[in-house]
Amino acid sequence: METINRKNVVAEILKDKTPFGFTPHKVFYNEINIRRKKWAMIVRGEKEPTITELQGICTFFKTDIKNYI
């Protein structure tokens, strides 16, 4: 799988799209097809999301993936 180069692009998306914080629910995990543990590691910057995961996150938050890669 191809990964992105930037350190914590998901944190940027969350900051841009959810200024009051974001608590993911089951629907979120199902829509982007990611497990809770992997999501937590991505948000903390321990792992980088794959392009497919990043695309799912951007689709969920209704933003363009080109802004973040």
N, C-alpha and C positions, 0 to 999 in steps of 0.2 A: 504494500500500500504506500501511496505517496503521502508525505506529510508536508506541512507548511514550514517555512523557515522562521517565522516570527515567534517570539517568546510566548506571549500570552494574548493572542488576538481575541480570544473569547472574552477576556476581561474588558477589552475595548468595546466589544459589541454590547455586553451587559451594561457598561457605563453609559453608552450612547442611547440604548433603547429602554433601559429600566432605571431611571435616576433614583427611585425609591427602594431599590433592592429587588431581587428576584428569587422566589422560592419555587423550584420546579415541582411539577406534579406528574402523576403517572401518564397523563396525556402527552406531556412534553417529551418524556423519555420514549414513549411509543412512536411519536411523530418523527423524532430525529433518529430513532433506532440506535440508542446508546444506553448503556447500563449506568446505574447511579454511581458506582465506584469510579468508573472511567470518567464520568462527568466531573466528579469532585477533583480528580487528579488533573484534568484539563483546566478547570477554573483556578486551581492553586498553582498552575504552571509547571507541574511535575511531568506532564506528558503533553505532547502536541497533538491537536486533532488532525485526523486525516482530512483530505479534501472533501470526501463524502460527508463526514461528520460536520465539517464547517459549513458545507452547503445546506445541510439539514437545519443547522442552527440559524443560518441567515434566512432561510425560508420561513422558519417559525417566527422569527422576529421581523419579518417583512422588510429585509434590507438586502442590498446587493453585495454579493460575495466579492466583487471587484474592489470594493472600498477597503477590504481588509487583507488582501493578499498582494 
